[in-house]
Every structure is written in structure tokens, then in C-alpha cells.
Amino acid sequence: MDWLTAPFEVTFVQRALWGGILVSAICALAGTWVVLRGMAFLGDAMSHGLLPGVALAALLGGNLLLGAVASAAVMAAGVTALGRTPRLSQDTGIGLLFVGMLSIGVIIVSRSQSFAVDLTGILFGDVLAVREQDLLVLGGALLVALLVSVLGHRAFLALAFDPRKAHTLGLRPRLAHAVLLVLLGLAIVASFHIVGTLLVLGLLIAPPAAALPWARGVRGVMALAALLGVTATFGGLLLSWHLSTAAGATVSAVAVALFFLSHTASGLRHLRTRPATPHPTVD
């Protein structure tokens, strides 16, 4: 029991755990729609798109969160604008924004005297450096994410499974898509301080994808994804403490491992429940 509980008797590890719990809940709300709509590449691009704003804020001594929000807004606006260009596929536009924003971010960071240290901190985060005010910000972000998810649930659901029907029902799919981008941006901005811009996709995608084979309905996926995210946070922090590994990366690695375990178990379950094929008889 000491092996399980000793790390969480330390104050900064307790804050890291609470930060991970809040982030897991936020990512479950946004990540479920990302998985259902096949928007993983967009999520990856938006997470990397935070780099210029965060890097500029760090270079100027400003607020990193405000820098991340500014970059997320630019990325969301860019994706929306390029998505309306008929001669350009959405993947192409997202890819161009991805590379462009990442390049600008690295250029800005390269102006810093501690280039490697700053870039590592931004890309991989520092979950063990979570402060009490960070927890308050995450709590507020979770409330906003819950409100957006509840108010937009019907429109998001129709958009995920039948965009044409969403338009027929008067649910304004373009507006719903824009709001969904805001929700995704909120999750990424809230999470980057915990696991960094490079690893945020682990908590955003892996828990909802792991929950899909076992949950019934979108709300069930969200609830199970949040639980799996909390499990990944606890397990990642525990392993990081005992193995002296990077905490944020370990949390993301555990989340991905849970995905593979989930789908392996789901595959074995289907093999056991599959009815045996009757052998043909020869008269």
C-alpha cells in the first residue's frame, strides 16, 4: 500500500493528480466528439498550433494561458476559413496550418537564450508544476465545457452522424462545427500545461477511443472516457514517481496503453461470443 499511496502524500503530486482529473473530464467531453467525427488530425494540428502564442507569451514574459487562447482562436478561424475553400480539401488546409503555426512557434522559441529548455517545457508540459490557481482555471474550464456540451449536445450528435439531417432539422451545422472547434480548443488550452502541446492528443483521443467498445451512447462514452483518463493520470503519476520518468509523457503513455488493452479485450470478447460456424455434413 505504501508503494501506491506514498507519492500522493506529497503536495505537488496531489495538485498534479487533481489537475489530471480535471483535464481528463474536459478532454472526455471534447475528445468523444473528436473520435466520433474522425477529427484526430485536426486535434493534433490545433494542439501544435498553440506553440506560437505560448512561445511569444513566454518570450515577452506574459501569461502563457492567454497566448494559448490567442493561438487556438487563430487556428480555429483558419480551419473554418480554409474549410470553405472549394478547391482545397480540409486535410490539406489543416496540414498547412499545422506546419505553418508549428514553424512560427519554433522560430519564436529560437529567439530565447534557453531554446531547448523552453521548447521542451512547451511541448511536453510539466504536470508536477501545477499550482492552486491552475486548478481554479481548470475548474472554470470544466464548467464551461460542461455547459457547451449540454447546450450543444443535440446539434453535435446530428453533426457527427448525419450533417444533412442536422441542416434539415434547423440545427445550423456550420455554427455547431464552429462551437465544437471552440470546445476542442478549450480542452487543448486547458490541457497543454499538464502534458504539453505534443502529448495532449493522448488524453484527448485515447480515453474516448478506449471507451467506445464498452459504452452505450455518447454520454456513456464520455463518462467512461473520463474514468479512463483519471486512471491514466493516477497510473502515470505513480509510475513516473517510482521510475523517475517524465510525468506528462508517462500519463499519455498509460492512456494509450489503456486504449490497446481495451481494444484487445474487446476483440477477445467478440471471439468468445461469436457463434460457431456449423460444419457442412455430407449425406
N, C-alpha and C positions, 0 to 999 in steps of 0.2 A: 504493500500500500504506500509506503514511503516513496517508492520509485514513481508512483502515479501522482502523488499529491505534493511532493517536495517542491517542484518547480513553481507551483501555483501559490505557494506561501510567500513568494517574492512579489512586491508591489508592482513592479513594472511588467512582470509576466501576467499578473491579474488584469492590468489595464489592456495588455495585448490580447488577452482572451476575450474580454468584453468588446474590444474593438473588432475582433474577428467575428464575434457573434452578431454584432450589428451589421457588419459588412455582408455576412452570409445571408442575412434576411433581405437586405437591399438587393443583392445580386440574384437571389432566388426570384424576387418579383420581376426584375428586368430580364434575367437570363432565361427564364421559361419562355418568354415570347421570342427571344433571340434564337433559341433552339427550335421552337415550333415553326418559325418562319425561315429557318436556314440563313440567319444573318451573322454567322460566326465571323466571316471575313470582315464585315462591317464593324463588328465589335472590336476585332483586332486592330483595324485601321484607326478607330476612334481612340482606343487606348494609347496607341503610339502617337496619335495626333495631339495628345496633351503635352508632349515634350516641349514644343516651342514656348508655350505660355508659362509652364513650370520653370523652364530654364531661364527665361527672361526675368521672371519674378525673383529667382534665386540670385541672378547676376546683379539685379538692382536692389536687392535686399527687401523686396516686397513680400506680400502674402502669397504663398505657393498655391493655396486653395483658389484664390481669385484668378491667378494665372491659369490654373487648370480649367476653371469655369470659362474663361475667355477663349481658350483653345478649343474646348468642347463645343462652344457656340459657333466658332468659325467652321469646325469640322461638320457639324450638323447642317449649317447653312450651305456649305459647299456640296455635301452629299445631296441635299434637297434640290439645289440648283442644277447640278450635273445630271441628276436623275430625270430631269425634264427635257434633257437634250436628246432629240430623237435619233441622232446619228451616232450616239455614244452609249455603249452598254453600261449598265450600272456598275458592274465589276471593274470595268476599265476606269471609270471616274473615281471609284473608291480607291483603286490601286494607285492612281496618280496623286490623289490627295494624301494617301498613306505615305508614299515615298517623299513627296514634297514637304509635308509637315515634319516628318522624321529628319530629313536632311537639314531643314531650317533649325530644328531643335539642337542637333549635334553641332551645327555651326555656332549657335549661340553659346552652347556649353563650352566649346573650344576656346572661347574668349576668356574663360575663367582660368585662374592660375592653378586650381586643383581640378583639372579637367576629368581625370579618371575617377576621382572620388565623387565629384558631383554627378557625373553620368551614371555611376554605379548606384548611387543613392536614389536617383530619379527612376531608373529602370527597374530596380529590384526592391525599392521601398525599405522601410525599417519598422517592422511591426512592434519591435521592443521599445521603440521611442514614442509610442502613443501616449499623449498627455490627457489630462482630465478634460480640457477644453475640446480636444479632438473627439472625445466620447460624446460631448454635448452636440457637436456639429453632426456626428454620425446619427445620433438620436433624432435630430431635426430632419436630416436627410431621409431617415426611415419613415418618419411621419408623412413627409411629402410624397415619398414613393408609394406608401400605402394609399394615400388619398388619390393620387393619379391612377393607380391600379384599380381601385374600386370604381371611380367615376368613368374610366375608360375601358372597363372590362368587356362590355358588350361589343364596342367598336373594335377593340383589339382582337377579340375572338373571331368576329366576322372577317376581319382583315387577314387573320392567319390562315383561315380555311377557305374563304371564298370572297376575294376582294370585289367581284362584280355584284355579289349579293349585298355586300356592305353598301355599295353605291345605291342599289335598288331600295334598300331599307332607309336611305337617307342618313347613313352614319358617317358620311364625309370621310372616305378612306384616306384622302391626302392629308387632311388635318389629323386623323388618327395616326398616320405614319409619322407625321412631324412630332406629335406628342410622344409617340413611342421612342423616337430618337432622343427627345428630352429625357425620358425615363432612363434610357440606356446611358446617356451622358451623365446623368446624376449618379448612377451606380458606379460608373468608371471613375468619376471625380472623387466620389466618397471612398473608393477602394484603393486608389493609387498610392496613398500614403502607407497603407498596410502592406501591400505586396508589390508595389511599383507598377509602372505602366507596362512593363514587359510580361509580368506574370498575372495581371488582373484577369486575363481571359480564363485562367484556371478556375477561379471561383465563380466567374460569370457563366461558364459553359459546362464545366464538368459536373457539378451537383445536379442541375436540371436534366442533363443528358443521362446521368445515372438513375435519376428518379423515374424517367419515362416508362421503363418496362414494368414498374411496380405500382404506379399510381393510377387512379381512375379520375379523369377530369383534370382541367387546368389547375384548379385550386389545390387538388391533391398533389400535383407535381410541384407546385410552389412550396407547400408545407414540407414535403419530403426533401426537396432540394435545400431548404433552409436547415433542416436537421442534418443532412449530409455535410453541408458547409460548416456547421458548428462542429461536427465530428472531425472534419479535416483540420479545422483550426486547433482543436484540442490535441489531436494526434500529432499535427505538425509541430506545435509548440513543445510538446513533450519530447518528441524525437530530437528536435533541434537542441533542446536543453541537454540531453544526455549524450548526443553525438557531436555536439559543438558545430552544428551546421547553420547555414543562413536560414533564419526563421521564416521569412516570407516565401522563399523558394521551397522550403520543406512543406509548408502549408499547401502550396499549389501542387506539389508532387503528390501529397497524400490525397488531395481532391481528385487528381487524375487517376491515381491508383484505385480509388473507390469506384470510379467510372468503369474501369476494366473489370473489377471484381463483380460489380453489379451486372454487367452485360454477360460475363461468363456464367454467373449463377442463373441468369435469365435463360441463357442458351441451354444449360443443363436441365432446367425445369421443363422447357419445351420438349427436350428429347425424352424425358421420363413420361410426360403426359401425352406424347404423340401416339395415336392408336397404331397398333401393329398392323402391317400390311399383310393381308391374307395370301398364303401361297396358293398358286393355281393347282388344282387337282387334275389328275389325268384319269379319265374313265377307262 
